[in-house]
């Protein structure tokens, strides 16, 4: 989802729609149900929900319920286009998904959404839901040809996925982390170890975001990873990325105060946090940060900072050793979710839980991603009616 100026693309066929959906989703759409919500003739994004290869009737109803839960928050959405993308051959996907997609479409229709178009896309062929033949799927070349005609050449934004690991960079990051963990030292340009004072995490993150996040050095990544080491550190990181230095510093002051109080009381910070939550749940500062973390706020995050944060955290996650990688992946998943990429965030947090099952924050974020969608997704990342009219006039 993007607030940047986007070329107006007029779609006149189902194949064109299928080709355009990955661009609207912003992430790979393999093995998923993808829904493009329309306001009149306009759409600017697509929702992605992971799917099974052969959903049961109950599974199809569950998918429909998930879709409706999100669409219901788009107050001016009046119609949708829907497609299923699966990797399996069409003879396996077509029959079962023709029925399951029919269930989803019926639920959407009964809830007041006009169905503009629908299709099933398998690994070796595809079919329009309303006019295709299960016995004679159409070739994927039809979609591939339309993809070439789009005014985009990069497909889903790679910044929103964790990049491939560079083994040499990962080795240097691990070595730098070991130096810091063993004696709080760093190596200078001549390879000599020198003691260093702890870096202020707020300053460090601002510097990393201001530079080229995609080119962050091993030392910068090690410093960043070293400081994203707890629930409070992850919260501070994502809030600062999304809402700026001041919010990040406020969150970090709260975390440090909580740690100090817990040390004095002889308990874990989480124990004290629960006690305070029950006693002081209505404190304005805590309530504000909580609403920002769960997306239940109309305060607007910076799209530019979220994008830079996604690049930086993705690079850090790709080159972090275990168990530190889990904390960074939690932060990366939150940024994906804040950008409206709930499907991608869901996949990242599941991978995090598998990678480090005992990480305490991953299940909390998993619950947030499953049940909540940031309020700002339905305002900030949606062009308003006036902007749509201006864009339409400019395309004539």
N, C-alpha and C positions, 0 to 999 in steps of 0.2 A: 504494500500500500504506500502510496506516495502523494505528497502534496506538491510535488514539482510539476511544471508544465508538461503535459503529456500529449503527443499527437492524437488528434481525433481519428479513430479507426472505424470505418463503416463496415459492418459485417452483413453479408447478404446470403450466407449459406451456413449450414451446420459445420462443414469442414473448416470454414474460416473461424467459427466460434471455437472449435476444439483446438485449433492451432494457437488461438489467442489466450486461452485459459491459463496456461503456465505463466504467461507474462502477467496476467491479472493476479495470480496467486502469489507470485514473487518467490516461490520455492518449487522444487521438483514435485510433480503431481503423481508419481507412480503409486499404484495400489491405494487409491484414494477416491473419495466422492468429492467432486468440486462443484461449488454452486456460485454462480455470478448473480448477485442481487441487482436488479434494475430499478431505476426511478424513471418512469416513462421509457424513453429509448436509450437512456444513458446508464453506464456502469463504469466503475473505476477500480474494482477489485474483485477477488474471488475468495470464497471460504473453502478451506480444505479439511476433510475429515478422513482419517485413516480407515481402511476397510479390510474385511476378510475376503478370502478367495470365493467362498460360497456361504453367504449369510443366510441364516435361518429366517423364518418370518418374524420372529422376535428380534433378531438382529437388524432386519430392515426397519422395523418400527423404532428401534433404538436410534438408528441413524437419522430417521425422520425427526425424532424428538430433539436430537442434538442440533439439527439444522434449524428447526423452528425456534429453539431457545435463543439462537443468535439472531436469526432474521427478525424475530419479534422486537428486537431492540433497534432495528432500523426503521424508524417511524414512517419514513416516506417510501419504503420499498414496496412496490406493487406487483412485481413479476420477477421470475428467475429463469436462468438457463442452468441445466444440470448435466454433468457427465461423470461417468465412472471410468477410471483408468486402472487397468489390471495388466500384470506382466504375462499371465498365462495365455495359452492359445485360445482363439475365439471359440472353438468347439467346447471348451471347458467353461469359459466365462459367459458366453452369450446366453444360453438357456436359463441359467440360474440367476444372472443379473438382470435379464429382461423382466423377470417376475419381481425381483427385489426392488429394482428401480421403479417399477410400476407402483409398488407400495409406497415408496418415498414420495413419488410425484402425486399420488392420490392424497396423501396427508397434507402436502403443501397446497394442493388445489382446494381441499376442504377448509384450509385455514385462510383462504382468501388470496393466495398468490397465483397469478396467471403463469402458466408454464409456456415460456417462449420457445424453448427448444430443449432436447435431451438426447443423449447418445451414450453408447457403450464402446469403449476403446480397449481392445485387447492387444496382446503382444504381436499378433500377426494380421490384424484386421480390425475393422470397426463397423458400427451400424447405428444409424439414426433410430432412436427409440420408437418413433411414431410411423416410420415409413420404410424401415429396413426389413431384411429377411434373415432369419436365423440360419437358413441354409446357404446363403450366399453373402457373406460379409464383404464389405468394400475394402479395397487395398489401402494400407497406411500411406502410400505414396500421395494420395489425395490430400491428406493433412500435411505431409511434409512439403508438398508444393506450396500450400498456403502459408506455411511457416516462413518460407523464403521471401514471401511478399510483404511480410510485416515490417513496419518501420523500426524494428529492433533487431539486433544481431547477437545479443548476449543471453537471451532467455532469462530464466530466473536469476536473480541477483546473487552471485557467488559470495558476496559479503555476508549473507545471512546463513551460511553453512560453515562448518568447521573445515578448514582447508586440509590438504594432504600434509602429513608430517615430513619435515626435512630432517632426516636422521642426524646430520651433523649439527644443525641448530639445536635439536632436542638434547644432544649430548652436551653442548656448551651451556644450555639453560640448566640442566641437571647439575653440572659441575659448579656453576655459579650459585645455585641454591645450596649445595653442600657446603661451600665456603661460608655462606651466610649462616647456615644452621649450626655449623661446628664452632665457629669462633667469631661470628659477626664480622667477617672480613670480605673484601672484594679484591680482585686482581686488577692491577693497573695495566697500562698498555705494554709494559715489559714483562708481564706475567708474575709480578711480585705481589704477595698478599699484604694488604694493608687494612687495619681495623677501620670500620665505618660506624658512624652513629646511625640509629634507625631513621629512615626517611619519613617525613610527614606523608601519610597515605593520600591525603587530599591534594597536596601539591604535586606528588608524583603522578597521580592519575590525570590531573589537569595538563601536566607537561606531556604525558604520553598521548593524550587526545589531541593536543595542539600540534604535535609533530605528525609524521606520516605513520599512522597505526599499522598499516600493512607492511611497513619496513622496520618495525620495532626490533631493536637489537636483542641479543641473548641476555645482556645485563639488564636492560629495561624489562624484559619479560620475566626474568628471575625476581627482580624487585617487586614487580606487580603480583606475581604468583605468591611470593612470600607473604604479602600483606593481605591476600584474600584467603584467610585461613579459618574463618568461623562464620556463624550465621550473621553476626553483627557486621563483619567485614564485607560480606556479600551484599547485605542490605545497603550499607554505605556506598558501595561501589555502584550498584545499579541506580540508586537514587541520585547520586552525583552525575552519572552519565546522562540520565534522563532529564533532570531538573536543575542541574548546575551546582557550582561549588558551594553555595550557601546551604542548600539542602543537604548536600553530602557532609559538610562540616557539622551541621546540626545533628544528623544521624550518628556521626562518629562520636561526638561529645556524649550523646546518650549511651552509646555502647561502652565507652571508657568509664563513665560514671557507674554503669551497671556492673562492670567487672570489678571496680574498686569496692563497691558495696557488697558484692558477693564474696570477695576475698575477706572482707572484714567480718561478714556473717558466717564464714566457713562453709559456704554452699556453692553450688554451681550457678552461673549466671542465668541459665534457663529456669531454674527453680525460683529464683528471685523475680525473674521476669513474669512468670505466671502469677505469683503473689501480687505483684504490682498491677498487673493487668486487671485482676479482680477488684483491687482496691481503688485504682486511679484510672479506670478505663475512660473517663470523660475528660482527662487532661487535654486541652486543645492541641499542644505540640505533639504529643504521642498519637492522638487521634488523627492528626493531619498526616503524619508519616505513615501510619497504618493504612490510611485510605490511598495514599500514593502507591504504596507497595502492592496493594490488592487491586489497583486500578479503579477504585470506586470514588473517583474524583474527576471533576471537569478541569482541573489544572492541566495545562498543556505542556507535555514534554517537548524537548527539542528534537525534531526529526533528524537534523544534521548531527547532533551529538549521539543519538541512538545509532545511527549508521556508522559513525566513527567508532563507537563503543563495540558494535558487533564485529567490526574488523579486528580491533585490538584484542577483544576477549576470545574471538575465534582463533587468532594466531597464538595466543597464550595457551588455550585449551589443547591445541594441536601439538604443543611442544612441552607441556607440563608433565612431570612424572606423577606416579601415584603416591599417596592418595590426594595430593594437592590438586590434581586435575579435576576432581569431583566438585570442589568449591568453585573453580573457574567455570566449569560447565553449567553449574546452577546459575551463575551470573549471566552467562551467555544465553541460556534458555529464557531467563526473565526478559532480556533485551529483545529476543525474538518475539516473545509474547506481547511485549509493549509495542512492538511494531505491527501487531495484528496478525502475526504468523503463528497462530495457535497450534496448528498441526505440526509445524516444525519444532516449536517449543515442547510439545508433548513428546515427540520422538527424542529430543535431546535429553529431557529429564528422565525418560525411561532408560535411555542408554546410561545415564549417570547412576541411576539406582542399580543397574546391573553391574556397572564397573566397580562401584564402592557401596555395597548394600547397607553398610552401617552409617553412611553419611546422614546426619540428622536433619539437614535442610531440604534435601531432595524430595522426600515424601510430602513436606509442607508445600513446596512449590508445585508439586504434582497435583495436589488437591486444588490449589488456586487456579492452575491452568485448566483443570477439568471443569470447574464450576463457575468461573468468573471470566468475563471479558472486559478489558479496560474501557471505562466510559468514554475516554478520549478517542477511541477507535471510531465511534459513531459521530464524531464532530470534527476533530482535527484532520483525519485522513479521508474525509469525504468532501468533495467539492460541493459548495452550496449552490442553490438554484441560480443565483445571480452569476456565479462563476461559470456554471454550465451554459447559461444563455450566452455569455460573452464568448466562451469557447466555440459554441455552435455557430455564432455569427461569424467568428473568425475563420471558420472552415469553409464557408460558402464561396 
